[in-house]
Amino acid sequence: MLSRQSKHTIMKIISMFSVVRGYNIPIIALAQYLSAIFILAPEKRALDVLLDFNLFIIVIASSLTIASGYIINNFYDSKKDLINRPNKSMIDRLVSQKTKLQVYFTVNFLVAILAFFVSFRAVLFFSAYIFLIWFYSHKLKKYPIIGNLTASLLAVLPFFAILLYYKNLYPQIFAHASFLFLLILIREIIKDLENIKGDIANDYLTIPVKYGEEFAKKTITALTIATIIPVYFLVEIYDVGYMDIYFYISLIVLIFFLLLLWKSNSKPHYLQLHNILKFLVVSGVFCIVLINPQVLIHGKTLLKI
């Protein structure tokens, strides 16, 4: 039978896991590796990519930076989350604000050390990334449009870390990045609709708060229609193998998403829309394999531009 101290320690570990959203980080790491194998370095053998020590360090540093980003975001949003996410907030509060800051600075220091093993350029990249996350959490997220754009940019930056490492500027990379960026930007505005009560109470001037829910829905509609542009290039211009199935299905899902959007008027509705977008993003990670499934058998993909 566990002692009281052991139970307390386990609860704190669970709390910190909730704060850093540990369930998201493995997905991001997997996405980085799959992107490296199938998109960013298609001319390399898959095994060589997996065994690349520098890439491993970049993925670990990215994961730790994202974790520290969740910590500082949780630190600044603690009051807002009491309204928007009361259940999660109660779990997160098992770890004190002081402890969160201590872990935050420790993790960022570890990221800097790891980046030195790769290059000085990696140190500069992750230093800038850490600063941008802090600046977003502290200031930018309280403002409409710029906060949403910054949050979406921060979400795709880990993939640019790998892009800078391989220095392969294939046009299709930016089409993939554009589609992902748009999905995340749409999700950020949906989150603003979902969290409107807490944002109003804490003076966060998000798009729904400043311009109204109807304007936010019109913005989401325009961004959803804009996803057709990168999808067209990926399906018709570039060769994405069997992954075109994912993009066709995504467009169909997004049509139903828009229909649901204009019928939504409460937090449960917006949460449902949020989960639809999360499903598209996560499924997109696994569908990267469809670009060339043969790599799973032969260990190498062909260069596709």
Number of C-alpha atoms within 10 A of each C-alpha: 5 8 8 9 9 11 12 13 12 13 16 18 14 16 20 23 15 18 25 22 14 16 10 13 17 11 14 21 19 14 21 25 21 21 21 22 25 26 25 26 23 21 14 17 17 22 12 12 18 14 10 11 13 17 20 17 17 25 22 17 24 26 21 19 25 24 24 26 26 20 25 25 20 22 21 15 18 17 17 22 19 15 17 18 14 13 11 14 21 14 17 26 18 15 17 13 17 10 10 21 15 11 17 20 13 12 18 21 13 13 24 20 13 19 23 14 14 17 13 11 13 20 18 14 19 23 17 12 20 21 13 18 22 19 15 22 22 15 12 20 20 19 17 19 17 15 22 25 19 17 21 20 18 19 16 16 16 24 24 16 21 22 20 14 19 13 12 14 11 14 12 20 19 14 19 17 17 18 21 21 21 21 21 23 24 25 23 20 24 24 18 24 27 23 22 24 16 19 23 15 11 14 12 21 19 26 25 22 20 14 12 12 16 12 13 21 21 14 15 22 19 12 15 20 15 14 21 15 12 21 21 15 16 23 17 11 12 16 17 24 16 16 20 19 13 15 23 15 12 19 16 10 14 21 15 12 19 18 11 15 19 12 9 17 13 11 17 11 15 21 17 17 23 21 12 16 21 15 12 18 18 14 13 18 18 14 19 21 21 18 19 19 18 13 19 11 8 10 14 20 22 15 13 16 13
